Amino acid sequence: MEYLIAFIVGGAICVVGQLLLDFAKLTPAHVMSIFVVLGTILDGFNLYDNLIEFAGAGATVPITSFGHSLLHGAMKKAEEEGFIGIGMGIFELTSAGISAAILFSFIVALIFKPKG
């Protein structure tokens, strides 16, 4: 049952993104930004953790989880370190994903010839 719930919630997030692309005529960058901000807002109201408990990977895999991780890390470090902890916390939880994205993008750019 956990897999079905994760599939439905993750799929629903993707459907909302596709609807924004198709009917609101937003660019993928706009939709991604909206989802990151939405994940941050939901985490600010302590709602995203409940969604993660309910949906598991259906809530942690989509881009909304990135916004959740940014705010979650910033708030945790801010409590420990004060104002300077905000900047430290943002990258503490997300640095592995950001580093992997940069590394794999570089490798793909070396292997394939970009169009343009």
A tleap script that builds the chain and sets N, CA, C and O, in Angstrom:
source leaprc.protein.ff14SB
mol = sequence {
  NMET GLU TYR LEU ILE ALA PHE ILE VAL GLY
  GLY ALA ILE CYS VAL VAL GLY GLN LEU LEU
  LEU ASP PHE ALA LYS LEU THR PRO ALA HIE
  VAL MET SER ILE PHE VAL VAL LEU GLY THR
  ILE LEU ASP GLY PHE ASN LEU TYR ASP ASN
  LEU ILE GLU PHE ALA GLY ALA GLY ALA THR
  VAL PRO ILE THR SER PHE GLY HIE SER LEU
  LEU HIE GLY ALA MET LYS LYS ALA GLU GLU
  GLU GLY PHE ILE GLY ILE GLY MET GLY ILE
  PHE GLU LEU THR SER ALA GLY ILE SER ALA
  ALA ILE LEU PHE SER PHE ILE VAL ALA LEU
  ILE PHE LYS PRO LYS CGLY
}
set mol.1.N position { 0.823 -1.197 0.000 }
set mol.1.CA position { 0.000 0.000 0.000 }
set mol.1.C position { 0.870 1.265 0.000 }
set mol.1.O position { 0.492 2.292 -0.563 }
set mol.2.N position { 2.056 1.167 0.651 }
set mol.2.CA position { 2.952 2.325 0.696 }
set mol.2.C position { 3.366 2.756 -0.712 }
set mol.2.O position { 3.445 3.949 -1.008 }
set mol.3.N position { 3.627 1.776 -1.571 }
set mol.3.CA position { 4.052 2.089 -2.935 }
set mol.3.C position { 2.941 2.775 -3.715 }
set mol.3.O position { 3.200 3.695 -4.491 }
set mol.4.N position { 1.725 2.338 -3.517 }
set mol.4.CA position { 0.591 2.933 -4.209 }
set mol.4.C position { 0.375 4.379 -3.772 }
set mol.4.O position { 0.133 5.253 -4.605 }
set mol.5.N position { 0.462 4.628 -2.473 }
set mol.5.CA position { 0.303 6.003 -1.966 }
set mol.5.C position { 1.422 6.888 -2.498 }
set mol.5.O position { 1.170 8.014 -2.925 }
set mol.6.N position { 2.661 6.388 -2.476 }
set mol.6.CA position { 3.791 7.168 -2.997 }
set mol.6.C position { 3.589 7.471 -4.476 }
set mol.6.O position { 3.850 8.585 -4.929 }
set mol.7.N position { 3.127 6.483 -5.218 }
set mol.7.CA position { 2.891 6.671 -6.649 }
set mol.7.C position { 1.802 7.710 -6.897 }
set mol.7.O position { 1.949 8.560 -7.776 }
set mol.8.N position { 0.728 7.653 -6.142 }
set mol.8.CA position { -0.390 8.585 -6.338 }
set mol.8.C position { 0.009 10.010 -5.962 }
set mol.8.O position { -0.291 10.948 -6.701 }
set mol.9.N position { 0.676 10.183 -4.832 }
set mol.9.CA position { 1.074 11.526 -4.405 }
set mol.9.C position { 2.135 12.106 -5.341 }
set mol.9.O position { 2.019 13.250 -5.779 }
set mol.10.N position { 3.165 11.320 -5.645 }
set mol.10.CA position { 4.193 11.798 -6.583 }
set mol.10.C position { 3.609 12.088 -7.952 }
set mol.10.O position { 3.967 13.079 -8.590 }
set mol.11.N position { 2.708 11.221 -8.405 }
set mol.11.CA position { 2.046 11.443 -9.687 }
set mol.11.C position { 1.171 12.679 -9.676 }
set mol.11.O position { 1.103 13.404 -10.668 }
set mol.12.N position { 0.497 12.928 -8.552 }
set mol.12.CA position { -0.360 14.125 -8.451 }
set mol.12.C position { 0.480 15.399 -8.531 }
set mol.12.O position { 0.071 16.380 -9.152 }
set mol.13.N position { 1.652 15.379 -7.902 }
set mol.13.CA position { 2.543 16.539 -7.986 }
set mol.13.C position { 2.978 16.755 -9.435 }
set mol.13.O position { 3.020 17.889 -9.912 }
set mol.14.N position { 3.298 15.676 -10.124 }
set mol.14.CA position { 3.700 15.775 -11.529 }
set mol.14.C position { 2.546 16.242 -12.418 }
set mol.14.O position { 2.754 17.006 -13.361 }
set mol.15.N position { 1.343 15.786 -12.117 }
set mol.15.CA position { 0.170 16.220 -12.894 }
set mol.15.C position { -0.040 17.719 -12.735 }
set mol.15.O position { -0.329 18.411 -13.711 }
set mol.16.N position { 0.100 18.224 -11.520 }
set mol.16.CA position { -0.042 19.673 -11.300 }
set mol.16.C position { 1.010 20.419 -12.111 }
set mol.16.O position { 0.706 21.439 -12.730 }
set mol.17.N position { 2.238 19.921 -12.114 }
set mol.17.CA position { 3.290 20.553 -12.910 }
set mol.17.C position { 2.972 20.543 -14.395 }
set mol.17.O position { 3.178 21.540 -15.088 }
set mol.18.N position { 2.470 19.413 -14.884 }
set mol.18.CA position { 2.122 19.318 -16.308 }
set mol.18.C position { 0.967 20.249 -16.664 }
set mol.18.O position { 0.957 20.848 -17.739 }
set mol.19.N position { 0.000 20.369 -15.765 }
set mol.19.CA position { -1.121 21.281 -16.006 }
set mol.19.C position { -0.651 22.733 -16.047 }
set mol.19.O position { -1.134 23.529 -16.852 }
set mol.20.N position { 0.291 23.067 -15.176 }
set mol.20.CA position { 0.845 24.422 -15.209 }
set mol.20.C position { 1.585 24.679 -16.526 }
set mol.20.O position { 1.511 25.774 -17.083 }
set mol.21.N position { 2.294 23.664 -17.013 }
set mol.21.CA position { 2.995 23.813 -18.288 }
set mol.21.C position { 2.016 23.969 -19.452 }
set mol.21.O position { 2.215 24.807 -20.331 }
set mol.22.N position { 0.958 23.153 -19.448 }
set mol.22.CA position { 0.040 23.115 -20.585 }
set mol.22.C position { -0.955 24.274 -20.609 }
set mol.22.O position { -1.166 24.893 -21.652 }
set mol.23.N position { -1.557 24.564 -19.472 }
set mol.23.CA position { -2.652 25.530 -19.465 }
set mol.23.C position { -2.242 26.924 -19.016 }
set mol.23.O position { -2.805 27.910 -19.493 }
set mol.24.N position { -1.283 27.030 -18.116 }
set mol.24.CA position { -0.827 28.347 -17.673 }
set mol.24.C position { 0.281 28.871 -18.578 }
set mol.24.O position { 0.691 30.026 -18.466 }
set mol.25.N position { 0.766 28.011 -19.482 }
set mol.25.CA position { 1.828 28.375 -20.433 }
set mol.25.C position { 3.085 28.886 -19.719 }
set mol.25.O position { 3.750 29.808 -20.190 }
set mol.26.N position { 3.391 28.272 -18.584 }
set mol.26.CA position { 4.608 28.622 -17.870 }
set mol.26.C position { 5.771 27.807 -18.419 }
set mol.26.O position { 5.575 26.719 -18.962 }
set mol.27.N position { 6.962 28.329 -18.278 }
set mol.27.CA position { 8.147 27.584 -18.703 }
set mol.27.C position { 8.509 26.560 -17.628 }
set mol.27.O position { 8.084 26.693 -16.481 }
set mol.28.N position { 9.288 25.541 -17.990 }
set mol.28.CA position { 9.716 24.579 -16.970 }
set mol.28.C position { 10.457 25.235 -15.803 }
set mol.28.O position { 10.339 24.781 -14.665 }
set mol.29.N position { 11.211 26.285 -16.072 }
set mol.29.CA position { 11.922 26.984 -14.993 }
set mol.29.C position { 10.940 27.636 -14.022 }
set mol.29.O position { 11.160 27.631 -12.811 }
set mol.30.N position { 9.854 28.199 -14.562 }
set mol.30.CA position { 8.843 28.801 -13.693 }
set mol.30.C position { 8.176 27.738 -12.813 }
set mol.30.O position { 7.982 27.946 -11.615 }
set mol.31.N position { 7.831 26.609 -13.415 }
set mol.31.CA position { 7.167 25.538 -12.668 }
set mol.31.C position { 8.104 24.998 -11.589 }
set mol.31.O position { 7.676 24.756 -10.460 }
set mol.32.N position { 9.371 24.812 -11.929 }
set mol.32.CA position { 10.327 24.326 -10.951 }
set mol.32.C position { 10.459 25.310 -9.788 }
set mol.32.O position { 10.492 24.903 -8.627 }
set mol.33.N position { 10.534 26.587 -10.099 }
set mol.33.CA position { 10.641 27.602 -9.050 }
set mol.33.C position { 9.402 27.623 -8.168 }
set mol.33.O position { 9.506 27.750 -6.948 }
set mol.34.N position { 8.226 27.500 -8.785 }
set mol.34.CA position { 6.974 27.469 -8.024 }
set mol.34.C position { 6.970 26.279 -7.073 }
set mol.34.O position { 6.574 26.415 -5.915 }
set mol.35.N position { 7.404 25.122 -7.545 }
set mol.35.CA position { 7.400 23.925 -6.706 }
set mol.35.C position { 8.408 24.028 -5.565 }
set mol.35.O position { 8.121 23.587 -4.452 }
set mol.36.N position { 9.579 24.601 -5.821 }
set mol.36.CA position { 10.564 24.768 -4.751 }
set mol.36.C position { 10.013 25.713 -3.683 }
set mol.36.O position { 10.127 25.442 -2.488 }
set mol.37.N position { 9.420 26.817 -4.120 }
set mol.37.CA position { 8.838 27.767 -3.169 }
set mol.37.C position { 7.664 27.132 -2.427 }
set mol.37.O position { 7.507 27.346 -1.225 }
set mol.38.N position { 6.842 26.358 -3.125 }
set mol.38.CA position { 5.715 25.677 -2.485 }
set mol.38.C position { 6.203 24.693 -1.416 }
set mol.38.O position { 5.623 24.616 -0.334 }
set mol.39.N position { 7.258 23.949 -1.715 }
set mol.39.CA position { 7.831 23.045 -0.721 }
set mol.39.C position { 8.355 23.796 0.488 }
set mol.39.O position { 8.237 23.323 1.618 }
set mol.40.N position { 8.935 24.967 0.255 }
set mol.40.CA position { 9.440 25.799 1.346 }
set mol.40.C position { 8.294 26.321 2.199 }
set mol.40.O position { 8.368 26.301 3.427 }
set mol.41.N position { 7.239 26.785 1.547 }
set mol.41.CA position { 6.080 27.301 2.285 }
set mol.41.C position { 5.431 26.196 3.115 }
set mol.41.O position { 5.104 26.402 4.284 }
set mol.42.N position { 5.248 25.031 2.510 }
set mol.42.CA position { 4.651 23.919 3.248 }
set mol.42.C position { 5.514 23.507 4.435 }
set mol.42.O position { 4.987 23.150 5.488 }
set mol.43.N position { 6.840 23.551 4.275 }
set mol.43.CA position { 7.719 23.234 5.392 }
set mol.43.C position { 7.657 24.325 6.451 }
set mol.43.O position { 7.752 24.033 7.644 }
set mol.44.N position { 7.499 25.574 6.035 }
set mol.44.CA position { 7.382 26.677 6.989 }
set mol.44.C position { 6.177 26.531 7.907 }
set mol.44.O position { 6.212 26.969 9.057 }
set mol.45.N position { 5.128 25.927 7.411 }
set mol.45.CA position { 3.929 25.674 8.213 }
set mol.45.C position { 3.911 24.253 8.800 }
set mol.45.O position { 2.879 23.790 9.285 }
set mol.46.N position { 5.047 23.579 8.752 }
set mol.46.CA position { 5.199 22.211 9.268 }
set mol.46.C position { 4.222 21.220 8.644 }
set mol.46.O position { 3.761 20.298 9.316 }
set mol.47.N position { 3.905 21.403 7.375 }
set mol.47.CA position { 2.997 20.498 6.680 }
set mol.47.C position { 3.738 19.478 5.820 }
set mol.47.O position { 3.234 18.378 5.594 }
set mol.48.N position { 4.930 19.832 5.339 }
set mol.48.CA position { 5.631 18.935 4.425 }
set mol.48.C position { 6.125 17.672 5.119 }
set mol.48.O position { 6.148 16.604 4.508 }
set mol.49.N position { 6.521 17.777 6.379 }
set mol.49.CA position { 6.940 16.583 7.106 }
set mol.49.C position { 5.778 15.592 7.234 }
set mol.49.O position { 5.981 14.381 7.151 }
set mol.50.N position { 4.564 16.107 7.436 }
set mol.50.CA position { 3.390 15.230 7.484 }
set mol.50.C position { 3.155 14.560 6.137 }
set mol.50.O position { 2.784 13.387 6.078 }
set mol.51.N position { 3.371 15.303 5.058 }
set mol.51.CA position { 3.218 14.735 3.724 }
set mol.51.C position { 4.259 13.636 3.483 }
set mol.51.O position { 3.952 12.611 2.875 }
set mol.52.N position { 5.469 13.849 3.953 }
set mol.52.CA position { 6.522 12.837 3.813 }
set mol.52.C position { 6.166 11.580 4.605 }
set mol.52.O position { 6.358 10.464 4.122 }
set mol.53.N position { 5.647 11.760 5.822 }
set mol.53.CA position { 5.233 10.596 6.612 }
set mol.53.C position { 4.125 9.818 5.912 }
set mol.53.O position { 4.090 8.588 5.971 }
set mol.54.N position { 3.218 10.537 5.247 }
set mol.54.CA position { 2.100 9.892 4.578 }
set mol.54.C position { 2.523 9.236 3.262 }
set mol.54.O position { 2.160 8.091 2.994 }
set mol.55.N position { 3.288 9.959 2.443 }
set mol.55.CA position { 3.562 9.517 1.076 }
set mol.55.C position { 4.953 8.950 0.862 }
set mol.55.O position { 5.198 8.359 -0.189 }
set mol.56.N position { 5.860 9.096 1.787 }
set mol.56.CA position { 7.207 8.564 1.626 }
set mol.56.C position { 7.910 9.149 0.410 }
set mol.56.O position { 8.023 10.367 0.273 }
set mol.57.N position { 8.380 8.273 -0.470 }
set mol.57.CA position { 9.120 8.705 -1.657 }
set mol.57.C position { 8.265 9.546 -2.596 }
set mol.57.O position { 8.808 10.308 -3.396 }
set mol.58.N position { 6.954 9.429 -2.521 }
set mol.58.CA position { 6.086 10.257 -3.351 }
set mol.58.C position { 6.201 11.728 -3.014 }
set mol.58.O position { 5.851 12.584 -3.827 }
set mol.59.N position { 6.692 12.032 -1.813 }
set mol.59.CA position { 6.892 13.417 -1.410 }
set mol.59.C position { 8.361 13.814 -1.363 }
set mol.59.O position { 8.675 15.002 -1.437 }
set mol.60.N position { 9.274 12.843 -1.241 }
set mol.60.CA position { 10.689 13.205 -1.140 }
set mol.60.C position { 11.394 13.267 -2.488 }
set mol.60.O position { 12.434 13.915 -2.602 }
set mol.61.N position { 10.859 12.613 -3.508 }
set mol.61.CA position { 11.512 12.594 -4.813 }
set mol.61.C position { 11.237 13.856 -5.635 }
set mol.61.O position { 12.176 14.368 -6.245 }
set mol.62.N position { 10.012 14.391 -5.693 }
set mol.62.CA position { 9.767 15.578 -6.530 }
set mol.62.C position { 10.545 16.804 -6.056 }
set mol.62.O position { 11.078 16.823 -4.947 }
set mol.63.N position { 10.601 17.809 -6.896 }
set mol.63.CA position { 11.379 19.021 -6.629 }
set mol.63.C position { 10.868 19.795 -5.429 }
set mol.63.O position { 11.609 20.599 -4.862 }
set mol.64.N position { 9.627 19.578 -5.025 }
set mol.64.CA position { 9.108 20.260 -3.839 }
set mol.64.C position { 9.917 19.888 -2.599 }
set mol.64.O position { 10.030 20.683 -1.666 }
set mol.65.N position { 10.470 18.695 -2.588 }
set mol.65.CA position { 11.287 18.260 -1.458 }
set mol.65.C position { 12.583 19.057 -1.363 }
set mol.65.O position { 13.142 19.200 -0.276 }
set mol.66.N position { 13.066 19.576 -2.487 }
set mol.66.CA position { 14.282 20.394 -2.461 }
set mol.66.C position { 14.032 21.673 -1.663 }
set mol.66.O position { 14.865 22.074 -0.850 }
set mol.67.N position { 12.886 22.310 -1.897 }
set mol.67.CA position { 12.537 23.499 -1.120 }
set mol.67.C position { 12.388 23.175 0.349 }
set mol.67.O position { 12.821 23.939 1.211 }
set mol.68.N position { 11.775 22.040 0.631 }
set mol.68.CA position { 11.632 21.579 2.011 }
set mol.68.C position { 13.001 21.408 2.657 }
set mol.68.O position { 13.210 21.843 3.789 }
set mol.69.N position { 13.928 20.782 1.950 }
set mol.69.CA position { 15.267 20.544 2.492 }
set mol.69.C position { 16.033 21.844 2.710 }
set mol.69.O position { 16.758 21.984 3.695 }
set mol.70.N position { 15.873 22.793 1.790 }
set mol.70.CA position { 16.551 24.082 1.950 }
set mol.70.C position { 16.114 24.774 3.236 }
set mol.70.O position { 16.949 25.193 4.037 }
set mol.71.N position { 14.809 24.892 3.428 }
set mol.71.CA position { 14.306 25.589 4.611 }
set mol.71.C position { 14.564 24.790 5.881 }
set mol.71.O position { 14.918 25.354 6.916 }
set mol.72.N position { 14.387 23.478 5.798 }
set mol.72.CA position { 14.580 22.624 6.968 }
set mol.72.C position { 16.016 22.753 7.485 }
set mol.72.O position { 16.236 22.914 8.685 }
set mol.73.N position { 16.977 22.681 6.583 }
set mol.73.CA position { 18.380 22.819 6.978 }
set mol.73.C position { 18.700 24.198 7.511 }
set mol.73.O position { 19.433 24.331 8.491 }
set mol.74.N position { 18.156 25.232 6.874 }
set mol.74.CA position { 18.415 26.611 7.304 }
set mol.74.C position { 17.854 26.869 8.694 }
set mol.74.O position { 18.517 27.485 9.528 }
set mol.75.N position { 16.648 26.405 8.946 }
set mol.75.CA position { 16.025 26.642 10.245 }
set mol.75.C position { 16.750 25.874 11.359 }
set mol.75.O position { 16.927 26.389 12.463 }
set mol.76.N position { 17.161 24.653 11.061 }
set mol.76.CA position { 17.855 23.844 12.065 }
set mol.76.C position { 19.192 24.481 12.446 }
set mol.76.O position { 19.524 24.598 13.625 }
set mol.77.N position { 19.954 24.891 11.426 }
set mol.77.CA position { 21.262 25.504 11.704 }
set mol.77.C position { 21.109 26.884 12.319 }
set mol.77.O position { 21.948 27.293 13.122 }
set mol.78.N position { 20.053 27.616 11.960 }
set mol.78.CA position { 19.831 28.944 12.540 }
set mol.78.C position { 19.581 28.842 14.041 }
set mol.78.O position { 20.004 29.710 14.805 }
set mol.79.N position { 18.894 27.784 14.463 }
set mol.79.CA position { 18.670 27.582 15.891 }
set mol.79.C position { 19.983 27.319 16.627 }
set mol.79.O position { 20.161 27.751 17.766 }
set mol.80.N position { 20.900 26.607 15.969 }
set mol.80.CA position { 22.168 26.259 16.599 }
set mol.80.C position { 23.201 27.382 16.522 }
set mol.80.O position { 23.870 27.682 17.510 }
set mol.81.N position { 23.331 28.009 15.333 }
set mol.81.CA position { 24.423 28.948 15.074 }
set mol.81.C position { 23.991 30.410 14.998 }
set mol.81.O position { 24.842 31.298 14.965 }
set mol.82.N position { 22.708 30.671 14.971 }
set mol.82.CA position { 22.240 32.041 14.825 }
set mol.82.C position { 22.099 32.416 13.355 }
set mol.82.O position { 21.885 31.556 12.500 }
set mol.83.N position { 22.223 33.711 13.072 }
set mol.83.CA position { 21.994 34.224 11.721 }
set mol.83.C position { 22.918 33.597 10.684 }
set mol.83.O position { 22.481 33.292 9.575 }
set mol.84.N position { 24.179 33.400 11.025 }
set mol.84.CA position { 25.139 32.819 10.082 }
set mol.84.C position { 24.789 31.368 9.760 }
set mol.84.O position { 25.181 30.857 8.711 }
set mol.85.N position { 24.066 30.709 10.638 }
set mol.85.CA position { 23.666 29.326 10.423 }
set mol.85.C position { 22.689 29.152 9.277 }
set mol.85.O position { 22.575 28.059 8.721 }
set mol.86.N position { 21.981 30.215 8.916 }
set mol.86.CA position { 21.029 30.123 7.800 }
set mol.86.C position { 21.758 29.714 6.529 }
set mol.86.O position { 21.346 28.770 5.856 }
set mol.87.N position { 22.823 30.405 6.197 }
set mol.87.CA position { 23.596 30.091 4.995 }
set mol.87.C position { 24.256 28.729 5.069 }
set mol.87.O position { 24.343 28.014 4.070 }
set mol.88.N position { 24.719 28.376 6.251 }
set mol.88.CA position { 25.362 27.071 6.415 }
set mol.88.C position { 24.338 25.944 6.285 }
set mol.88.O position { 24.619 24.921 5.662 }
set mol.89.N position { 23.172 26.124 6.858 }
set mol.89.CA position { 22.158 25.086 6.871 }
set mol.89.C position { 21.534 24.816 5.520 }
set mol.89.O position { 21.146 23.685 5.223 }
set mol.90.N position { 21.435 25.850 4.698 }
set mol.90.CA position { 20.842 25.671 3.374 }
set mol.90.C position { 21.609 24.615 2.589 }
set mol.90.O position { 21.010 23.775 1.918 }
set mol.91.N position { 22.908 24.659 2.673 }
set mol.91.CA position { 23.724 23.757 1.875 }
set mol.91.C position { 24.075 22.457 2.580 }
set mol.91.O position { 24.553 21.522 1.938 }
set mol.92.N position { 23.850 22.381 3.879 }
set mol.92.CA position { 24.206 21.165 4.607 }
set mol.92.C position { 23.396 19.966 4.124 }
set mol.92.O position { 23.962 18.898 3.890 }
set mol.93.N position { 22.095 20.119 3.972 }
set mol.93.CA position { 21.251 18.999 3.561 }
set mol.93.C position { 21.227 18.790 2.053 }
set mol.93.O position { 20.934 17.690 1.586 }
set mol.94.N position { 21.530 19.824 1.296 }
set mol.94.CA position { 21.374 19.733 -0.159 }
set mol.94.C position { 22.691 19.687 -0.924 }
set mol.94.O position { 22.686 19.561 -2.148 }
set mol.95.N position { 23.800 19.785 -0.237 }
set mol.95.CA position { 25.090 19.885 -0.939 }
set mol.95.C position { 25.410 18.642 -1.771 }
set mol.95.O position { 25.994 18.765 -2.848 }
set mol.96.N position { 25.048 17.470 -1.308 }
set mol.96.CA position { 25.336 16.256 -2.080 }
set mol.96.C position { 24.563 16.258 -3.397 }
set mol.96.O position { 25.121 15.919 -4.441 }
set mol.97.N position { 23.304 16.631 -3.359 }
set mol.97.CA position { 22.498 16.688 -4.584 }
set mol.97.C position { 22.979 17.750 -5.546 }
set mol.97.O position { 23.045 17.519 -6.754 }
set mol.98.N position { 23.318 18.916 -5.016 }
set mol.98.CA position { 23.815 19.999 -5.862 }
set mol.98.C position { 25.147 19.602 -6.494 }
set mol.98.O position { 25.358 19.817 -7.688 }
set mol.99.N position { 26.041 19.025 -5.700 }
set mol.99.CA position { 27.344 18.599 -6.222 }
set mol.99.C position { 27.194 17.528 -7.289 }
set mol.99.O position { 27.877 17.567 -8.312 }
set mol.100.N position { 26.300 16.570 -7.056 }
set mol.100.CA position { 26.078 15.516 -8.044 }
set mol.100.C position { 25.532 16.087 -9.340 }
set mol.100.O position { 25.948 15.672 -10.421 }
set mol.101.N position { 24.603 17.036 -9.248 }
set mol.101.CA position { 24.033 17.647 -10.450 }
set mol.101.C position { 25.112 18.376 -11.256 }
set mol.101.O position { 25.143 18.280 -12.483 }
set mol.102.N position { 25.982 19.093 -10.576 }
set mol.102.CA position { 27.060 19.803 -11.265 }
set mol.102.C position { 28.032 18.809 -11.913 }
set mol.102.O position { 28.410 18.972 -13.073 }
set mol.103.N position { 28.430 17.789 -11.165 }
set mol.103.CA position { 29.383 16.806 -11.678 }
set mol.103.C position { 28.817 16.059 -12.885 }
set mol.103.O position { 29.485 15.952 -13.914 }
set mol.104.N position { 27.599 15.545 -12.771 }
set mol.104.CA position { 27.012 14.779 -13.874 }
set mol.104.C position { 26.735 15.663 -15.086 }
set mol.104.O position { 26.855 15.205 -16.222 }
set mol.105.N position { 26.366 16.923 -14.858 }
set mol.105.CA position { 26.164 17.846 -15.984 }
set mol.105.C position { 27.478 18.073 -16.721 }
set mol.105.O position { 27.507 18.118 -17.951 }
set mol.106.N position { 28.555 18.215 -15.974 }
set mol.106.CA position { 29.869 18.408 -16.584 }
set mol.106.C position { 30.273 17.179 -17.390 }
set mol.106.O position { 30.765 17.306 -18.511 }
set mol.107.N position { 30.070 15.999 -16.830 }
set mol.107.CA position { 30.431 14.765 -17.534 }
set mol.107.C position { 29.625 14.606 -18.814 }
set mol.107.O position { 30.174 14.248 -19.855 }
set mol.108.N position { 28.321 14.872 -18.740 }
set mol.108.CA position { 27.470 14.761 -19.933 }
set mol.108.C position { 27.885 15.782 -20.985 }
set mol.108.O position { 27.867 15.483 -22.179 }
set mol.109.N position { 28.260 16.989 -20.551 }
set mol.109.CA position { 28.701 18.016 -21.501 }
set mol.109.C position { 30.002 17.608 -22.188 }
set mol.109.O position { 30.231 17.977 -23.339 }
set mol.110.N position { 30.851 16.857 -21.502 }
set mol.110.CA position { 32.088 16.384 -22.125 }
set mol.110.C position { 31.826 15.276 -23.135 }
set mol.110.O position { 32.504 15.191 -24.158 }
set mol.111.N position { 30.848 14.430 -22.851 }
set mol.111.CA position { 30.577 13.265 -23.704 }
set mol.111.C position { 29.761 13.643 -24.932 }
set mol.111.O position { 30.067 13.203 -26.040 }
set mol.112.N position { 28.728 14.454 -24.743 }
set mol.112.CA position { 27.829 14.789 -25.840 }
set mol.112.C position { 28.062 16.195 -26.347 }
set mol.112.O position { 28.482 17.073 -25.593 }
set mol.113.N position { 27.792 16.408 -27.618 }
set mol.113.CA position { 27.960 17.731 -28.199 }
set mol.113.C position { 26.645 18.507 -28.023 }
set mol.113.O position { 25.614 18.103 -28.560 }
set mol.114.N position { 26.678 19.612 -27.279 }
set mol.114.CA position { 25.447 20.371 -27.080 }
set mol.114.C position { 25.010 21.073 -28.366 }
set mol.114.O position { 25.837 21.507 -29.168 }
set mol.115.N position { 23.705 21.174 -28.542 }
set mol.115.CA position { 23.151 21.906 -29.685 }
set mol.115.C position { 23.062 23.371 -29.323 }
set mol.115.O position { 22.851 23.720 -28.161 }
set mol.116.N position { 23.219 24.216 -30.302 }
set mol.116.CA position { 22.998 25.625 -29.993 }
set mol.116.C position { 23.975 26.469 -30.624 }
set mol.116.O position { 23.931 27.689 -30.464 }
savepdb mol mol.pdb
quit
